[in-house]
Amino acid sequence: MAIQVRLDDLLYARRITLTELSERVGISIVNLSILKTGKARAIRFSTLEAICAALDCQPGDILEHRADLPPTPEGD
Protein backbone atom coordinates (compact mmCIF):
# COMPACT_ATOMS: atom_id res chain seq x y z
CA MET A 1 0.00 0.00 0.00
CA ALA A 2 1.35 3.44 -0.90
CA ILE A 3 0.03 4.85 2.40
CA GLN A 4 2.10 3.83 5.39
CA VAL A 5 0.64 4.02 8.91
CA ARG A 6 3.16 5.29 11.46
CA LEU A 7 1.00 4.82 14.56
CA ASP A 8 3.45 2.36 16.11
CA ASP A 9 6.27 4.92 15.85
CA LEU A 10 4.14 7.59 17.55
CA LEU A 11 3.12 5.26 20.35
CA TYR A 12 6.76 4.38 20.96
CA ALA A 13 7.85 8.03 20.89
CA ARG A 14 5.09 9.03 23.32
CA ARG A 15 5.64 5.92 25.48
CA ILE A 16 1.96 5.01 25.24
CA THR A 17 0.65 1.48 24.87
CA LEU A 18 -2.06 0.49 22.43
CA THR A 19 -4.25 -0.34 25.43
CA GLU A 20 -3.81 3.16 26.86
CA LEU A 21 -4.58 4.77 23.49
CA SER A 22 -7.66 2.58 23.19
CA GLU A 23 -8.91 3.82 26.57
CA ARG A 24 -8.18 7.46 25.71
CA VAL A 25 -10.00 7.46 22.36
CA GLY A 26 -12.72 4.88 23.02
CA ILE A 27 -11.73 2.63 20.12
CA SER A 28 -11.24 -1.10 20.54
CA ILE A 29 -7.73 -2.48 20.73
CA VAL A 30 -8.57 -4.79 17.82
CA ASN A 31 -9.50 -1.87 15.54
CA LEU A 32 -6.43 0.13 16.58
CA SER A 33 -4.25 -2.92 15.98
CA ILE A 34 -5.68 -3.30 12.47
CA LEU A 35 -4.84 0.35 11.82
CA LYS A 36 -1.38 0.07 13.42
CA THR A 37 -0.38 -2.92 11.30
CA GLY A 38 -1.47 -1.18 8.09
CA LYS A 39 -4.26 -3.67 7.39
CA ALA A 40 -7.05 -1.09 7.63
CA ARG A 41 -8.76 -0.25 4.35
CA ALA A 42 -10.16 3.08 5.59
CA ILE A 43 -10.24 5.38 8.61
CA ARG A 44 -12.99 7.75 9.67
CA PHE A 45 -12.04 11.37 10.14
CA SER A 46 -13.55 11.23 13.65
CA THR A 47 -11.23 8.33 14.50
CA LEU A 48 -8.23 10.13 13.06
CA GLU A 49 -9.19 13.28 14.97
CA ALA A 50 -9.50 11.36 18.26
CA ILE A 51 -6.11 9.70 17.77
CA CYS A 52 -4.48 13.03 16.90
CA ALA A 53 -5.99 14.65 20.00
CA ALA A 54 -4.83 11.81 22.25
CA LEU A 55 -1.29 11.80 20.83
CA ASP A 56 -1.06 15.58 20.31
CA CYS A 57 -0.08 15.17 16.68
CA GLN A 58 -1.21 15.93 13.13
CA PRO A 59 -2.74 13.42 10.65
CA GLY A 60 0.48 13.59 8.63
CA ASP A 61 2.36 12.27 11.66
CA ILE A 62 0.23 9.10 11.51
CA LEU A 63 -0.19 8.63 7.76
CA GLU A 64 2.61 8.90 5.23
CA HIS A 65 2.46 8.58 1.45
CA ARG A 66 5.29 6.43 0.16
CA ALA A 67 5.78 6.60 -3.60
CA ASP A 68 8.24 3.71 -3.43
CA LEU A 69 5.52 1.31 -2.23
CA PRO A 70 3.15 -0.23 -4.78
CA PRO A 71 -0.47 0.95 -4.53
CA THR A 72 -3.07 -1.54 -3.36
CA PRO A 73 -5.31 -2.75 -6.19
CA GLU A 74 -8.96 -1.76 -5.95
CA GLY A 75 -11.22 -4.39 -4.44
CA ASP A 76 -8.59 -6.16 -2.34
N, C-alpha and C positions, 0 to 999 in steps of 0.2 A: 504494500500500500504506500502511496506517495505521501500520505500524512502520517507522521510519526507522533505517538503520544509520549510525552515526557513526564507523566505524572509520577512515576517511580523516582525520577531524579529530584523532583520537587519535594516529595515526601522525605527522601533521604536528607536533602539540604535543610529542611525545616525540622528534622528529627521527629516526624509525626508518623504513626503507624496507620495502616489502612483502616484498622478498627477505629482509631480515634477520629480519622477523617469521616468515616461512615457515621459516627455519632454526631459530629459537628454539623454535617450537611443533611442528615436524615435520608441517606441513600444506602441501600443494602451493600454489604461487603461483596457479595457476589457480583452485583452490577458494577461496583467500582473496580473489582478485579478484572472484569471483562474489558473495561475501559483501559485500565493500567497495562494490560498485556497486549493492547492494540487489536483485540478481536471485536471490538464494538463496530457496528456498521453505521451508527449515527449517535449524536448526543444532542439533547435538548438544550436550548439556550438557558433555561432556568437551572438545569443541572450544572452547566458550565459556569454560570454566574455564582451559584452556591459554592462550588469548588474554589473559584477565584477569591470569593470573599473569605472563605475559611483559610486559604493559604496565602492571602494577601499578595495576589499575583495578577497578571493579565492573561487573557486567553492564549496569546502567543507564547507564553511561558509553558503552557501545557501542550499545545499543538504546534507542530513544526512541519512545514512542507519540505519534502526532500526530493529534489528532481532526480537524484541518482537512484531512487527506488522505483520499481515498476508500478504503474497504477493498477488498482484492483479492477478486474473486469466487471462490468455491470451484471447484476443478477447472481453474483457469488455470495 
